[in-house]
Amino acid sequence: MNHKNDSLRVSVAGRKKYVKRRSIARACYLLVIVSAIGVSVMTALILIVYLNSNGHGAVVTPAAVGLYFLASGTALLIVCLYAAHVIKKRLLIPIASIAETAKNYAADKADGTIDDFYFGHLRLDTGDEFEELSGILAAMELDISDSEQELIHATAERERMATELSVANNIQESMLPNLFPPYPERHDFEIYATMDPAKEVGGDFFDFFLIDDDHLALVMADVSGKGIPAALFMMSSMIIIDNFANMGNSPARVLELSNESICSMGLADMFVTVWFGILDLKTGVVTASNAGHEYPAICQTGGDYSLMKAKHGFVVGGIEGMSYSEYSFTLKPGASLFLYTDGVPEATDADNNQYGTDRMIKALNEGKDLPPKQLLPFIRSDINSFVKNAAQFDDLTMMCIRYIGPGAG
């Protein structure tokens, strides 16, 4: 029991003693007695004045007045005492019982020692509004008890879900590349990537891995939906794409095989947009295929960032039997490639304005001389300045690679 509850208990006990010393019933009886005496005195005085001024010269003796006062006062007092008894029984006792029960309930609730019904055991068989009130209070007490139990269960469920989401987040983060630089022994490229989920777990993912010594696979993807279902689908999609890429398939073939595999899973309304490319580390040639994903941005040496627009294919996992096309471009030594999900251009401020690709390109060009590890925080800072205090609407994922070229050391 804490000090706050101790103080509340003492306060309630003090109020109980005060009520016993100065009860309403005692005040009522006192009021009845004073009223009876006052009425008797007033009646006697009125009688004296009336008889002495009746025009017949009759004189009322003190003995007669006293006798009348005594008789009328006694009768009136009996009537008033009976009325006070009825008031006490039908009004004051029910009120006191309800008040006492409420005080005990409040004190025990503050102590956390409630283990039984209070108003449920209050029996007021008055047949009037007080009996109805006690029934209403008993029902309210039961409803409060049920609500508290539901709240306890809901809180426990939320804590369980939070734990599971934390575990899912850790698993998801462990699947994404998280060591930078990923290949410290290599100096022919620099790469950095981040993924900030809108919820505890996200549906975006990025990946990069060496297929062989001369070819680097690059993946940027966005799964439909949010939360746990999207996170599970994201992990499955990532594994499927990586497996087909490591078999030596072309980018278009990787997406075709991944599409067939994901469609065969029979997950209704679940799909993933994917940009998949393979960078030839000897020549700088990138061969890529796009399944409904955002256009990448490219910055050639000495130039500015601009969108690399090429034909899109349909999303992966949408329709069986889809085919995908490829396109190629060359990164010159010193050139950079920026990949992202729609959470970047669709970042929204409090007035529902979107960040947009134009603002993204402008920010990229302002930080184009920064290495990838510094460029992505620079872009994220610009996004934060735009959205200000607005809640993050979507997962926000970015990846940047700077091609340095062979022979760099």
N, C-alpha and C positions, 0 to 999 in steps of 0.2 A: 504494500500500500504506500503510495507516495504522499508527500507533504500536502499537495493540493487536495487529494482525497481526504486526508486527515482533517484539513481545515473545513472542507465541506461537511464532513460528519459532525464536527463540533458545532458548526453553524446550525445544522438541522436540529441537533439535540437542544441547543439553546432556544431555538424557536419553539420547540415542543414545550419546554418548561414555561416559556413566556405565555403560551396559549393556556396552559393549565392555571397560571396565576390570574390571568385576565381573560377568562373565557367569555365568549359571547353569551352563554347561558346565564352566567352570573350577572352580567350587565343587563340582561333582559329581565331577570327577577328584580334587580334593583330598580329598574325603570318602572316595572309594574307596581312595586310598593310605593314609590314616590308618586306615581300617577294616581294610585288609589287614595293616598292621603290628600293629595292636592285636590282631586275631584270632590272628596268628602268635605274638605274645608270650604271650597268654593260653594258647594251646595248649601252648607250650613249658613254661610254669610248671606247668600241670596235669600234663604228662607227667613232669616232674621229681618232683613231689610223689607221683605215683602209683608211679613206679619206686622211689623211695627208701622207700616204705612198703609194699612188696609182700610183706614178710615173709621174703624170701630174702637180704636184705642187699646186694642189687645196688646199685651206685653208678653214677650217670650222670655221665660226665665232661663238663666244659665244652665240649670239642671236639665231642662227640656232640650236645650240646644245640644248639650253634651250627650244626652241619651240618643238623640237623633243622629248626631255625628258618629257615635260608636256603632249604632245599628247599621246605618247606611255604609259606613266605612268598612265594617266587617263583611257585609254582603258583597260590596264592590271588590274587596280584596280577594274574597273567595273566587269570584267570577274571573278576576284578572289572573290569579294564580293558576286557575284551570286553563285559561287561555295561554299562559306562558308555558305550561306543561305541554300543551298540544303543539305549540310553536317549536319547543325544544325537540319533541319526539319526531315531528314531521318535517322540520326544517333544519334545526341546528345540528342534531346528531348525524343526519345524512351528509351535511356539508362537512362536518368535522371528520367523519369516516373517510370521505373522498380525499380531503386535504391530507390526512394522516397517511393514507395509502400512497398518494402522490409523492409526499416527502420521502417515505421509505424507498419508493421506486427510484427517485432521483438520486438519493444518497447511495444506494446499492449499485446503481448503474455507474455512478462516478467511481466507485471502488472496483468495478468490474466483477462483482460477486453475485450478479443476478443469475439465479438458477431455478426460478419458479415463477409462476404467474402471480401478479399482485392484484390487479383489478378483477382477474378471473375468480379469485377467492372472496371478493367483496360481495356480500349478500345484503342487498337493500330491498326488502320486501315491502316497499311503501306503496306500490301500485300507482305511482305517479311519475312525474318527470325525472325525479332522482333515480328511481329504479331504471328508467330508460337510459339515463346518462351513464350509470354504472355499467350497463350492458354495452353501450357505445365505447366507453373507455376500455372495457375488457377486449372488445373486438379490435380496437386500435392497438392495444398492447400486443395482441397476437399477430397483427399485421406487421408491427415494428419488429417483433422477434423473427418472423419469417423473412422480412427484408434484410435484417442483419445477417441471417444465415446465408441468404442468397448472395449478399455482398461479400461475405467471407469466402464462399465458394468461388465467386467471380474473381476475387482478388487472387486466390490461390491459382485459378486457371490462368489469369494474366501473368502471374509470376512464372508459371510453368511454360507458357508460350514465349515469354521473354527469354527464358533460359534456352528453349529450343531454337529461337531465332538467333540468339547469340552463337550457339553451336553451329547453326547453318551458315551464319556470316563467317565464322572462322574457317569452315570447310570451303566456302566459296572463295575466300581470300587466299587460302592455301593452294587452290587450283590455278589461280591466275599467276603469271610471272610476277614475282615481287622482289627479286634481287637485281639491283642495278649498280654497276653495269653487269649484264647477264653473262657476258663472255669476256672477262678481263684480259684474256690473252689475245683477243682480236682488236685490231685498231682500224679496220676498214669500214666501220660504221659505228654510229652512236644511236642508242634507242632508249626511250623512256615512255611509260604509260601509267595512267591512273584511272580508277573507276570509283565514283562516289555514288552509292545507291540512294534513291529517294526515300526508301524505307530501310528496315534493318538488313534486308537482303535485296539484291537487284536482279534484273533480267538482262542487263548488258554484259558483254564479256569481250575481252581482247586476248590475243595470244600471238606469240611469235616463237619460232623454233627453227633450228638448222635441220633442213632435210638431208643435206650433206655438207661438205666443207665449203661449197661454192653457192649454195642456194638457201636463202632465208625465207621462210613462210611468214606471211603477215595476215592476221585475222582481226576484223572488227565486226561485231555482231550485236544485234538488239532483239531480244525475245519479246513476243507479245505478252502483255499482262505485267503484273507486279507481285511481289510477295513470294511466299514459299513455292507455289506452283511454278511461277516463272523461274525461280532459282533452280528448282529441280530440272526443269526443261532446259535451262541454260547449261547446266553441267552435262546433261546427256548430249546436247547439241555440240558442245565443245569437244567432247570425247570422240563423237562420230566424225566431225570435220577433221580433227587431228589424225585419226586413224587412216582416213582415206588420203590425206595429204602425205603422210609418211609412206604410203605405198607407191609413191612416185607418180601419181596422177596429175594431169594438168589442172589449173584452177577451175575451168569450166566443168571438167569431169568430176572434180571433188564435190562441186555443188550439186551436180546431177545425182551422184551416188548418195550424197547426204540427204538430198530431197527424198529419194526413194526409201531410204532407211527410216527417216523421220515420219514420212507418211504412213509407213507400215506399222508404226506404233499406235495408230488410231486415236491420236489425241485431238479431239475436236476443238477448233478455234485456237489452236496453239501453232505458231509459226515463228520463224526467225528471219530477219533481214541480215544479209552477210556481204561484206566486202572481203574478198580473199585474193591475195596476190603473192607472187613468188619473185623475189629480188635476186637476180644473178649478181653475186658479189664481185665477179670479175669484170663484167661489162656495164653494170648499172641498169640493165634492162629489167623492167618490171612487167610481168605478164599477170593480168588481173581479170577477175570476173565479178560482176556485181548482181546480187540477188535482192533487189529492192532497197538497197541501203543508200545512205547519204553519199554525195560525190566527195571524193578526197580533195585536198588542197595541196598543190605542189609549188615549190619555190626553187627555181633553177638558180645556179650560182650567179650572183650579181643582179638578180631580178627580184620580183615581188611574188607574193603568194597569189594564186588564183585557183579557181575550181577546175578540176580535171573532169569534164563532163563526157560521159560515154553511155552507151545504151544499157539500160537496166534490164535484168531478167526478173521473173516473178519470185516472190518470197520462197524460202526453203520450208517445206512442210505444208505448203498450201494446196497444191494439186499434184497428183502423181503424173509421172511421165514428162515432166518439164525438161527442156533443154536450155542450156545457157551458152552465151557467147563470150569471147575473150577480147581483150584489147591490150596493147603494149605501149609503153613509153619508156624513155631513158632518163635516168637520173645521172647528171654529170657530177663529177667529184665536187663536193661542197653543197650539193642540192639537198633539199629536205622534202619529206612527204608527211602530211598531217592527216590522220584518220580520226574519226569521231562518230558519235551516235547523235540521234536527233535531240537528245537532251541539251546539247550545246546551243543550236540555233533556236530551239523552242523554250529556252529558259525564259520565264515570264515574271514581270514585275507586278507590283500591287495593283496597277491599272490595267493589267491583262495585256500589256505590250510585250512582244517577243524580242529576244536578243537578235535573232536573225543572222543569216550567213554574211550579209554585207558588213555588219559590225564585227563578226568573227574574223573576216578577211582583213579588216582594218586593224584589229588588234594583233593578228598574226604578223602583219607587215611592220607594226610598231616594234615587235619583239623578234623580228626575223634573224637578227644577228645573235640571239641567245642560243645556247646549246639546248637540246631537247629537255634536259632535266630542269632547266630554268624557264623554258618557254611555256610549258604546261601550267605551272603555278602562275605565270604572268597572265595567261588567258583566263584561268579560273578567277584570279583577282579582278579582271575586267568584267567577268560575268557577275561576280558578287557586287561590284559597284553598280551594275545595271539593275539587278533585281532587288538590291538593298535587303529589306527585312521580309520580303515575300518568301513563302515556303517553297522548297525545292519541288518542282512539279514532276520531274522525271529523272531517271538515272542519268548521270553525266560522266561519259567515258571518252578519253582522248588518248591518242598515241602519236608520237612523232619519231621519225627516223631520219638521221642525217647520213647520207652516203658520202664516205670519205674516199673510197676507191682502193684498189689493190696497191700493195707496196707501201702503205702508210705504216709508220712505226713510231 
